[in-house]
Structures are given as structure tokens and as C-alpha cells.
Amino acid sequence: MLKVVNLHAFYGKSHILHGVNMQVNPGEIVALLGRNGSGRSTLVKTIMGLVEGSGHVHWRDQNVLGQKTFDIARQGIGYVPESRDIFPKLTVEQNLLLGVQSGRKKANRWCLDDMYGMFPRLKERQHTEAGVLSGGEQQMLTLCRTLMGDPDLIMIDEPTEGLAPKIVELVGEYLKELKKRGLGVLLVEQKLTIALDISQRCYVMGHGEVVFEGTPDELRADEMVRKEWLEV
């Protein structure tokens, strides 16, 4: 589905990504791990067209690197930023409806009832301005708004950051539901427990490069990689 080949990225003259190679298959959750500053967020932003890059980002056998972000989104790649970026003066339901892509030729597999079914709290607050929601509720809203665009791949940057343990568990169940529906998920996550529990494969990044690729069990067994690139 998604294949990244020899990807380099830059902020001005600063060289951030150094030849990253990775892929995400349909119906697969892939965890992207590493310490802050390792290049994880830059990688997903470059895939999404938000950061300048060179190399190849193959999506359905087409190189989308360098395309406009809205064109990439229309081709089926969704992105949930760490900053959430909700529209604070619009209601929950208005935020969700903004995620729907107009002019689609196929039926959307997601609807408002799906979102409210997964997160009943959003149903309760559907007419509430999004800016007064809690951090956990805003995270739910951002995830659901992206899904309303009906992506085939969703890239999620730190979805559990700052959330209570019960909400973290809920987000994990939500991501498993996406997998059941055939979506590919690229999950940028700091919390190893949830990342390794729900993913099928994982990449570890360090200094803008992939330093490990394997299964969660292989990473658990590799003490050197965990100590060198993950543990504080």
C-alpha cells in the first residue's frame, strides 16, 4: 500500500531524514517508535506533503512525494497531527462533517453513527463547541474527523499524549477496529506498551534513520536496541 524508499527531508538547510525506507500494508498496524527528535513526526509530515523531501513515497504504485497535501489526502491517506487542530468555534458535529470529502465517486464506509458508536462521548457533546472539550475528547474528535474522509491509510502522531489511562485504552481499541475494517495504520507513539500490543510490525528511528525493523516480539527481545534508542 505505502512504500517509502530512500526518503530524505529538510527544514531549510537542516537535513532531518537520512534515507528512510519503510512500508505499511493494507489492514496492518505499524508502530513508528523512537525518542523525541528522532525524526518520526518529520517522516509522516513529509509523506503528507507538509515538509520538503527527496526520494520516493509510493502510494498505490504512484510517487506522491512533492504533491500538495490536499491531493495526497484525496488519494486516500489520512493524517492525525499531534496538535489535533480542531476548529474550536465549530461544534463537534460540524468538525466531523468538515472531514467528509465532496465529489467522491464511491460511498463512504464511515458515517456519523459510526463515530458516535465508537465514542459515545462525542454523541453526548455533538452540539458543543469543540474548543471546550477535554484533551481526550479533542483527540477522539480529531481521529474521527480524519476517518470521515474515508482514508485507506491513516497516519496518527502521538494519539495518547497527555491522555488518562482509560482513554489510552479506548484509543487502542479504536485502532484495532480500524484494522478490522481493512485500514492501514502508521502509529507514531511514545508508549511502548500500547504500541507493541496492537501493532504487527514496528520501526525504531534514531537520528533520522531507521535503526530497527521487526515484529513487536523481536523488539521486546532486543535489549540493546531498546536501551540505545528507546529507554530513557
C-alpha positions in Angstrom: 0.0 0.0 0.0 2.5 2.6 1.2 6.2 2.2 0.4 8.8 4.8 1.4 12.2 4.5 -0.4 15.4 6.4 0.4 13.4 9.4 1.8 15.4 12.5 2.8 13.8 15.6 4.4 14.9 19.0 5.2 13.9 22.0 7.4 15.7 24.8 5.5 19.3 23.7 5.4 18.9 21.2 8.2 19.0 17.6 7.0 16.4 15.7 9.2 15.7 12.4 7.4 18.6 10.3 6.0 17.4 7.7 3.5 14.4 6.2 5.3 12.9 3.0 4.0 9.6 1.6 5.3 6.2 0.3 4.3 2.7 -0.2 5.5 0.4 -2.9 4.1 -3.4 -3.0 3.9 -5.0 -3.9 7.2 -1.8 -3.6 9.1 -0.9 -1.5 12.2 2.8 -0.4 12.0 4.3 1.3 15.1 6.9 4.1 14.5 9.0 4.4 17.6 11.8 6.5 18.8 12.8 9.3 21.2 11.7 12.9 20.7 13.8 14.4 17.9 14.4 11.0 16.1 12.5 12.1 13.0 9.2 10.3 13.4 6.9 13.3 13.1 9.0 14.6 10.3 8.6 11.4 8.4 4.8 11.4 8.5 4.7 15.1 7.6 7.0 14.5 4.6 4.7 11.7 3.4 1.8 14.0 3.8 3.5 16.8 1.8 4.0 19.2 4.7 7.8 19.0 4.7 10.1 19.2 1.7 11.7 15.9 0.8 13.5 13.8 -1.8 13.3 10.1 -2.6 10.1 8.2 -3.2 6.8 7.8 -1.4 4.9 5.2 -3.4 1.1 5.1 -2.8 -0.7 2.5 -5.0 2.4 2.4 -7.3 2.4 6.2 -7.8 5.1 8.5 -6.3 3.1 11.1 -4.4 6.2 12.9 -2.9 6.0 16.6 -3.7 2.3 16.6 -4.3 0.0 19.1 -2.5 -1.3 17.9 0.9 -4.9 18.0 -0.2 -4.2 16.0 -3.3 -2.5 13.3 -1.2 -5.5 13.3 1.2 -7.9 12.8 -1.7 -6.0 9.8 -2.8 -6.7 8.0 0.5 -4.1 9.0 3.0 -5.4 10.4 6.3 -3.3 12.3 8.9 -4.0 13.0 12.5 -1.5 15.5 13.8 -0.2 15.6 17.4 -1.5 19.2 17.6 -5.1 17.9 16.9 -6.0 21.1 15.0 -9.7 21.0 15.8 -11.9 24.0 14.8 -12.6 25.4 18.3 -15.6 27.6 17.5 -17.4 24.9 15.5 -19.5 22.2 17.2 -18.3 18.5 17.4 -20.7 17.6 14.6 -19.6 20.4 12.4 -16.0 19.4 12.8 -16.8 15.8 11.9 -18.7 16.9 8.8 -15.8 19.0 7.6 -13.8 15.8 7.3 -16.2 14.5 4.5 -14.7 14.7 1.1 -17.1 16.2 -1.5 -17.4 14.8 -5.0 -16.5 11.2 -4.1 -17.4 8.5 -6.6 -17.7 5.8 -4.0 -19.8 5.5 -0.9 -18.1 6.5 2.3 -17.6 3.5 4.6 -17.9 5.7 7.7 -20.8 7.9 8.9 -21.6 10.0 11.9 -23.3 7.0 13.6 -20.1 5.0 13.3 -18.2 7.8 15.1 -20.8 8.2 17.8 -20.9 4.4 18.2 -17.2 4.2 18.9 -17.0 7.3 21.0 -20.4 7.8 22.7 -19.0 10.9 24.5 -18.9 12.7 21.1 -22.6 11.9 20.6 -23.3 13.5 24.0 -21.4 16.6 23.0 -22.3 16.8 19.3 -23.7 20.3 19.6 -20.9 21.6 21.9 -18.2 23.8 20.6 -15.0 21.8 20.1 -12.8 24.3 21.9 -14.3 23.5 25.3 -13.8 19.7 25.0 -11.2 18.0 27.2 -7.9 16.9 25.7 -9.1 13.3 25.4 -12.4 14.4 23.7 -10.5 16.5 21.3 -8.2 13.5 20.4 -11.3 11.4 19.8 -12.7 14.2 17.6 -9.6 14.6 15.5 -9.3 10.8 14.9 -13.0 10.7 13.9 -12.8 13.7 11.6 -10.0 12.1 9.7 -11.9 8.9 9.3 -14.9 10.8 7.9 -12.7 11.5 4.9 -12.7 7.7 4.3 -8.9 7.1 4.1 -7.4 3.7 3.3 -4.3 4.5 5.3 -4.3 6.7 8.4 -1.1 8.1 10.0 -1.6 9.1 13.6 1.0 11.2 15.5 1.1 10.6 19.3 -2.6 9.9 19.8 -2.2 9.0 23.5 -0.1 12.0 24.5 -1.4 13.5 27.7 -4.4 11.2 28.0 -5.8 9.4 31.0 -5.1 5.6 31.1 -8.8 4.8 30.4 -8.8 7.0 27.3 -5.5 5.4 26.2 -7.1 2.0 26.4 -10.1 3.3 24.4 -7.8 4.7 21.7 -6.1 1.3 21.4 -9.4 -0.5 20.9 -10.3 2.1 18.3 -7.2 1.5 16.3 -7.8 -2.3 16.4 -11.3 -1.5 14.9 -9.6 0.3 12.0 -7.5 -2.7 11.3 -10.6 -4.9 11.3 -12.1 -2.6 8.6 -9.1 -3.1 6.4 -7.3 0.3 7.0 -3.5 0.5 7.2 -2.4 2.4 10.3 1.0 4.1 10.8 1.2 4.9 14.5 3.7 7.3 15.9 3.7 6.5 19.6 5.9 7.0 22.7 4.1 4.5 24.9 5.8 1.1 24.1 3.1 -0.9 25.9 0.2 0.1 23.7 2.3 0.3 20.5 3.7 -3.2 20.8 0.4 -4.6 22.0 -1.6 -3.5 18.9 1.0 -3.4 16.1 2.0 -6.2 13.7 5.4 -4.7 12.8 7.4 -1.8 14.2 10.2 0.5 13.1 12.5 2.3 15.5 14.1 5.6 14.4 17.2 7.4 15.6 18.9 10.5 14.2 16.7 10.5 11.2 17.3 6.9 10.2 15.6 3.5 10.7 17.7 1.6 13.3 15.4 -1.4 13.7 12.6 -3.1 11.8 10.8 -6.2 13.0 7.9 -7.6 15.0 6.9 -6.5 18.5 8.3 -9.7 19.9 11.6 -9.2 18.2 11.9 -5.7 19.6 11.0 -6.9 23.1 13.8 -9.4 22.8 16.3 -6.9 21.6 17.6 -5.3 24.8 20.4 -3.4 23.0 18.0 -1.6 20.6 15.6 -0.7 23.4 18.4 0.7 25.7 20.2 2.5 22.9 17.2 4.1 21.1 14.0 3.9 23.3 14.6 3.8 27.0 15.3 7.0 29.0 
